[in-house]
């Protein structure tokens, strides 16, 4: 059974950067579509970025040009976030195809 663990969240000022990591245990991420989602307080969980097995990526319009998803190795997918805004504040989750989810990591953008 594959398990996912996210890390890298924290408090950052507007305009700052964070790098989130999603690490898999019990399996590989390289043969799966991996997505990063986020859920802000009182809102639905929404897709932020995804990467296919072939390396194609997709992004929510709100993060295009600021966030970059990448495969670091067979067990780690990262989300580099730059020019962060207060509206990026949310719990960020990684998922394998929407079937396996991590526990999430909190990102707070505030001055």
DRENDO-1510 file (C-alpha; in Angstrom, 1 decimal, always signed):
<recs>
REC; n; res; u; v; w
REC; 1; UNK; +0.0; +0.0; +0.0 .
REC; 2; UNK; +1.5; +3.3; -1.1 .
REC; 3; UNK; +1.5; +6.1; +1.5 .
REC; 4; UNK; +2.2; +9.7; +0.8 .
REC; 5; UNK; +3.7; +12.3; +3.2 .
REC; 6; UNK; +3.8; +16.0; +2.4 .
REC; 7; UNK; +6.2; +18.4; +4.0 .
REC; 8; UNK; +7.6; +21.9; +3.5 .
REC; 9; UNK; +4.7; +24.0; +4.5 .
REC; 10; UNK; +4.9; +26.9; +6.9 .
REC; 11; UNK; +4.4; +30.6; +7.4 .
REC; 12; UNK; +5.8; +32.9; +4.7 .
REC; 13; UNK; +5.4; +36.6; +3.9 .
REC; 14; UNK; +3.6; +37.7; +0.7 .
REC; 15; UNK; +6.0; +37.5; -2.2 .
REC; 16; UNK; +8.0; +34.7; -0.5 .
REC; 17; UNK; +8.7; +31.2; -1.7 .
REC; 18; UNK; +8.2; +27.7; -0.4 .
REC; 19; UNK; +9.0; +24.2; -1.7 .
REC; 20; UNK; +6.6; +21.4; -0.9 .
REC; 21; UNK; +7.6; +17.8; -1.1 .
REC; 22; UNK; +5.5; +14.7; -1.5 .
REC; 23; UNK; +7.3; +11.5; -0.7 .
REC; 24; UNK; +5.9; +8.0; -1.3 .
REC; 25; UNK; +6.6; +4.9; +0.7 .
REC; 26; UNK; +5.6; +1.4; -0.3 .
REC; 27; UNK; +5.6; +2.3; -4.0 .
REC; 28; UNK; +6.8; +4.6; -6.8 .
REC; 29; UNK; +5.4; +7.9; -8.0 .
REC; 30; UNK; +7.1; +7.6; -11.4 .
REC; 31; UNK; +4.4; +5.4; -12.8 .
REC; 32; UNK; +1.5; +7.5; -11.7 .
REC; 33; UNK; -0.2; +10.8; -12.3 .
REC; 34; UNK; +0.6; +13.0; -9.3 .
REC; 35; UNK; -1.4; +16.0; -8.3 .
REC; 36; UNK; -1.1; +18.8; -5.8 .
REC; 37; UNK; -4.4; +20.1; -4.4 .
REC; 38; UNK; -5.2; +22.7; -1.9 .
REC; 39; UNK; -8.1; +23.4; +0.4 .
REC; 40; UNK; -8.6; +26.8; +2.0 .
REC; 41; UNK; -10.8; +27.2; +5.1 .
REC; 42; UNK; -14.4; +26.8; +4.2 .
REC; 43; UNK; -13.7; +26.0; +0.6 .
REC; 44; UNK; -13.5; +22.9; -1.6 .
REC; 45; UNK; -10.3; +21.1; -2.4 .
REC; 46; UNK; -9.1; +22.1; -5.8 .
REC; 47; UNK; -6.3; +21.1; -8.1 .
REC; 48; UNK; -3.2; +23.3; -8.1 .
REC; 49; UNK; -0.9; +21.3; -10.3 .
REC; 50; UNK; -0.4; +17.9; -11.8 .
REC; 51; UNK; +2.3; +15.9; -13.6 .
REC; 52; UNK; +1.8; +12.9; -15.8 .
REC; 53; UNK; +4.1; +9.9; -16.1 .
REC; 54; UNK; +5.5; +11.4; -19.3 .
REC; 55; UNK; +6.3; +14.7; -17.5 .
REC; 56; UNK; +3.5; +16.8; -18.9 .
REC; 57; UNK; +2.2; +19.3; -16.4 .
REC; 58; UNK; -0.9; +21.3; -15.8 .
REC; 59; UNK; -1.7; +24.2; -13.5 .
REC; 60; UNK; -4.6; +26.1; -12.1 .
REC; 61; UNK; -4.9; +29.5; -13.8 .
REC; 62; UNK; -4.3; +31.2; -10.4 .
REC; 63; UNK; -0.9; +29.7; -10.0 .
REC; 64; UNK; +0.5; +29.6; -13.6 .
REC; 65; UNK; +3.9; +31.3; -13.8 .
REC; 66; UNK; +4.3; +31.1; -10.0 .
REC; 67; UNK; +4.2; +27.4; -9.1 .
REC; 68; UNK; +6.2; +24.6; -10.7 .
REC; 69; UNK; +5.6; +20.9; -10.2 .
REC; 70; UNK; +8.5; +18.5; -10.8 .
REC; 71; UNK; +9.6; +14.9; -10.3 .
REC; 72; UNK; +12.7; +14.8; -8.2 .
REC; 73; UNK; +13.1; +11.0; -8.2 .
REC; 74; UNK; +10.9; +7.9; -8.3 .
REC; 75; UNK; +9.5; +8.6; -4.8 .
REC; 76; UNK; +9.4; +12.4; -4.6 .
REC; 77; UNK; +7.4; +15.1; -6.4 .
REC; 78; UNK; +7.9; +18.7; -5.4 .
REC; 79; UNK; +5.9; +21.9; -5.8 .
REC; 80; UNK; +8.0; +25.0; -6.0 .
REC; 81; UNK; +5.9; +28.0; -5.0 .
REC; 82; UNK; +7.1; +31.6; -5.6 .
REC; 83; UNK; +5.5; +35.0; -5.4 .
REC; 84; UNK; +3.1; +33.7; -2.8 .
REC; 85; UNK; -0.1; +35.6; -2.1 .
REC; 86; UNK; -2.4; +35.5; +1.0 .
REC; 87; UNK; -4.9; +33.7; -1.2 .
REC; 88; UNK; -2.5; +30.8; -1.5 .
REC; 89; UNK; -3.1; +30.1; +2.2 .
REC; 90; UNK; -4.4; +26.5; +2.4 .
REC; 91; UNK; -3.7; +23.0; +3.3 .
REC; 92; UNK; -1.8; +21.4; +0.4 .
REC; 93; UNK; -2.3; +17.7; -0.4 .
REC; 94; UNK; -0.6; +15.5; -2.9 .
REC; 95; UNK; -2.4; +12.6; -4.5 .
REC; 96; UNK; -1.9; +9.7; -6.8 .
REC; 97; UNK; -4.6; +10.0; -9.3 .
REC; 98; UNK; -7.1; +11.1; -6.7 .
REC; 99; UNK; -7.0; +7.6; -5.1 .
REC; 100; UNK; -4.3; +7.9; -2.5 .
REC; 101; UNK; -3.9; +11.1; -0.5 .
REC; 102; UNK; -1.4; +12.4; +2.0 .
REC; 103; UNK; -2.3; +14.1; +5.3 .
REC; 104; UNK; -1.5; +17.6; +4.0 .
REC; 105; UNK; +0.8; +20.4; +4.9 .
REC; 106; UNK; -0.3; +23.9; +5.9 .
REC; 107; UNK; +0.9; +26.9; +4.0 .
REC; 108; UNK; +0.1; +30.3; +5.5 .
REC; 109; UNK; +0.9; +33.4; +3.6 .
REC; 110; UNK; +0.7; +36.4; +5.8 .
REC; 111; UNK; +2.7; +39.5; +6.9 .
</recs>
